[in-house]
Amino acid sequence: MAYLIIIAVSIVLIYIPNAIFNPAHIDLPWVYYLIAIAIFVAGEFLIDALVAIVGRKLPEKWIDPKKGMILTRDWEMKFYLAIGVNKWKNLIPDLGRFTNFPKGNLMDPFNNDYIKRYILEAGYGVVIHYMSVPFSLLMMLIMLVEPSNPTIWTVGVPVIVVNMVLIVLPAFTLKFNLPRLVRIADMNDRFLAKHAKEVSEEEQE
């Protein structure tokens, strides 16, 4: 719901200044700006969807929370705390339902198969959202068609920026949660290894 409100408010804030101050408004009807906004919003949505589809095709072995872009470094954690991720992370929509694995709440922390699947899905989420940020700029290609048209810039750039912000915030929340998930998985592994060793020793006796 929070994202829908942000999107709606953003559309209004982009539309009103364009309808009032954009030089093109003299010769164009007010609906022109709504159409322009709709085109850019639909384009960004399509790009994000395509990136998500391609991202899910990446090999699971590439999704390693202990290295690469998925690893949460100390400076990143300080940054997430500084911007208050822990306070607003629950406002981020859970897109896990599209992969039949909701990530809104940790349901079974002692089930390591579940935890490791959670980590994998979160890792895919980080990669997909980070990939979507630069690909959002593809909509700027529309600007090359008629670069002198001010509407393309005053509508297109704000829509692209809003999309980039909204698409990167879920990556921040996922990376903020990943270290705790990795610790839980490691703790479960140690417990299982210890339990297996104790059972083995009892059987030998």
C-alpha positions as CSV (number, residue, x, y, z in Angstrom):
1,M,0.0,0.0,0.0
2,A,2.8,2.4,0.9
3,Y,4.4,1.9,-2.5
4,L,1.1,2.6,-4.3
5,I,0.7,5.8,-2.3
6,I,4.2,6.9,-3.2
7,I,3.7,6.1,-6.9
8,A,0.3,8.0,-6.9
9,V,1.8,11.1,-5.2
10,S,4.8,11.0,-7.5
11,I,2.6,11.0,-10.5
12,V,0.7,14.0,-9.2
13,L,3.9,15.9,-8.4
14,I,5.2,15.2,-11.9
15,Y,2.0,16.0,-13.6
16,I,1.1,19.3,-12.0
17,P,4.3,21.3,-12.7
18,N,4.3,20.0,-16.3
19,A,0.7,21.0,-16.9
20,I,1.4,24.4,-15.5
21,F,4.9,25.3,-16.4
22,N,6.0,23.1,-19.3
23,P,6.4,25.2,-22.5
24,A,4.7,22.5,-24.5
25,H,1.4,23.1,-22.5
26,I,0.5,26.0,-24.8
27,D,-0.1,23.8,-27.8
28,L,-1.0,20.5,-26.1
29,P,-4.0,19.3,-24.0
30,W,-3.6,18.5,-20.3
31,V,-4.1,14.8,-21.0
32,Y,-0.9,14.8,-23.0
33,Y,1.2,14.8,-19.8
34,L,-0.8,11.9,-18.3
35,I,-0.2,9.9,-21.4
36,A,3.5,10.7,-21.3
37,I,3.7,9.7,-17.6
38,A,1.8,6.5,-18.4
39,I,4.2,5.6,-21.2
40,F,7.2,6.1,-19.0
41,V,5.7,4.2,-16.0
42,A,4.6,1.3,-18.2
43,G,8.0,1.2,-19.8
44,E,9.8,1.1,-16.4
45,F,7.4,-1.6,-15.2
46,L,8.1,-3.7,-18.3
47,I,11.9,-3.3,-17.9
48,D,11.7,-4.3,-14.2
49,A,9.6,-7.3,-15.1
50,L,12.0,-8.5,-17.8
51,V,15.0,-8.0,-15.5
52,A,13.3,-10.1,-12.9
53,I,12.6,-12.9,-15.4
54,V,16.2,-12.9,-16.6
55,G,17.6,-12.6,-13.1
56,R,15.7,-15.7,-11.9
57,K,17.5,-17.7,-14.7
58,L,20.9,-17.1,-13.1
59,P,22.5,-20.3,-11.7
60,E,22.0,-20.8,-8.0
61,K,25.7,-21.2,-7.4
62,W,26.1,-17.5,-8.3
63,I,23.8,-16.5,-5.5
64,D,26.3,-16.5,-2.6
65,P,25.5,-14.3,0.4
66,K,29.1,-14.5,1.5
67,K,30.7,-12.8,-1.5
68,G,30.0,-10.4,-4.4
69,M,27.2,-7.9,-4.5
70,I,25.1,-10.0,-2.1
71,L,27.6,-9.9,0.7
72,T,26.6,-7.2,3.3
73,R,29.7,-5.4,4.2
74,D,30.2,-3.5,7.5
75,W,30.0,-0.1,5.9
76,E,26.7,-1.1,4.2
77,M,25.2,-2.1,7.5
78,K,26.2,1.2,9.0
79,F,24.6,2.9,6.0
80,Y,21.3,0.9,6.3
81,L,21.1,1.8,10.0
82,A,21.8,5.4,9.3
83,I,18.9,5.6,6.8
84,G,16.6,3.8,9.3
85,V,16.0,0.6,7.3
86,N,14.8,-1.2,10.4
87,K,12.1,1.3,10.8
88,W,10.6,1.3,7.3
89,K,11.5,-2.1,5.9
90,N,8.1,-3.5,6.7
91,L,6.5,-1.0,4.4
92,I,8.3,-2.5,1.4
93,P,6.0,-4.8,-0.5
94,D,6.9,-8.5,-0.3
95,L,7.2,-9.8,-3.9
96,G,8.1,-13.3,-2.7
97,R,4.5,-14.4,-3.5
98,F,5.4,-14.3,-7.2
99,T,7.9,-17.1,-6.5
100,N,5.7,-18.9,-4.0
101,F,8.1,-18.0,-1.2
102,P,6.9,-15.0,0.9
103,K,9.7,-13.2,2.8
104,G,7.6,-11.0,5.0
105,N,8.3,-13.0,8.2
106,L,10.7,-15.7,9.2
107,M,8.4,-18.7,9.6
108,D,10.7,-21.6,10.6
109,P,14.1,-20.5,11.9
110,F,15.1,-24.0,13.0
111,N,14.5,-25.6,9.6
112,N,17.8,-25.1,7.8
113,D,16.3,-26.1,4.4
114,Y,13.8,-23.3,4.8
115,I,16.5,-20.8,6.0
116,K,18.8,-21.6,3.1
117,R,15.9,-21.3,0.6
118,Y,15.1,-18.0,2.3
119,I,18.8,-16.8,1.8
120,L,18.7,-18.0,-1.8
121,E,15.5,-16.1,-2.6
122,A,16.8,-13.0,-0.8
123,G,20.0,-13.2,-2.8
124,Y,18.1,-13.4,-6.1
125,G,16.1,-10.4,-4.9
126,V,19.2,-8.4,-4.3
127,V,20.7,-9.2,-7.7
128,I,17.4,-8.5,-9.5
129,H,16.8,-5.2,-7.8
130,Y,20.4,-4.0,-8.3
131,M,20.3,-5.0,-11.9
132,S,17.0,-3.1,-12.4
133,V,18.6,0.2,-11.3
134,P,20.9,0.7,-14.3
135,F,18.5,-0.9,-16.7
136,S,15.9,1.7,-15.7
137,L,18.0,4.1,-17.7
138,L,17.0,2.3,-20.9
139,M,13.8,4.5,-21.0
140,M,16.1,7.4,-21.7
141,L,16.4,6.0,-25.2
142,I,13.0,7.5,-25.8
143,M,14.6,10.9,-25.2
144,L,16.9,10.4,-28.1
145,V,13.9,10.2,-30.5
146,E,13.0,13.9,-29.8
147,P,15.6,15.3,-27.4
148,S,14.4,18.9,-27.9
149,N,11.0,18.1,-26.5
150,P,11.1,19.4,-22.9
151,T,8.3,17.0,-21.8
152,I,10.5,14.0,-22.5
153,W,12.9,15.4,-19.9
154,T,10.5,16.9,-17.4
155,V,8.4,13.8,-17.3
156,G,10.9,11.0,-18.2
157,V,13.7,11.9,-15.8
158,P,11.5,12.1,-12.7
159,V,9.7,8.8,-13.5
160,I,13.1,7.1,-14.0
161,V,14.5,8.5,-10.8
162,V,11.4,7.5,-8.8
163,N,11.6,4.0,-10.2
164,M,15.3,3.7,-9.4
165,V,14.6,4.7,-5.8
166,L,11.7,2.4,-5.3
167,I,13.5,-0.6,-7.0
168,V,16.6,-0.2,-4.9
169,L,14.9,0.1,-1.5
170,P,13.9,-3.6,-1.4
171,A,17.6,-4.6,-2.1
172,F,18.6,-2.5,0.9
173,T,16.1,-4.3,3.2
174,L,17.2,-7.7,1.9
175,K,20.9,-7.0,2.4
176,F,20.1,-5.7,5.9
177,N,18.4,-9.0,6.8
178,L,20.9,-11.3,5.1
179,P,23.7,-11.3,7.8
180,R,21.2,-12.5,10.4
181,L,19.9,-15.2,8.2
182,V,23.4,-16.4,7.4
183,R,24.2,-16.5,11.1
184,I,21.1,-18.6,11.8
185,A,22.0,-21.0,9.0
186,D,25.5,-21.4,10.3
187,M,24.3,-21.9,13.8
188,N,21.8,-24.5,12.6
189,D,24.6,-26.3,10.7
190,R,26.8,-26.4,13.8
191,F,24.0,-27.7,15.9
192,L,23.2,-30.4,13.3
193,A,26.8,-31.4,13.0
194,K,27.2,-31.6,16.7
195,H,24.0,-33.7,17.0
196,A,25.1,-36.0,14.2
197,K,28.5,-36.5,16.0
198,E,26.8,-37.3,19.3
199,V,24.5,-39.8,17.6
200,S,27.4,-41.4,15.9
201,E,29.4,-41.7,19.1
202,E,26.4,-43.3,20.9
203,E,26.0,-45.8,18.1
204,Q,29.7,-46.8,18.4
205,E,29.3,-47.4,22.1
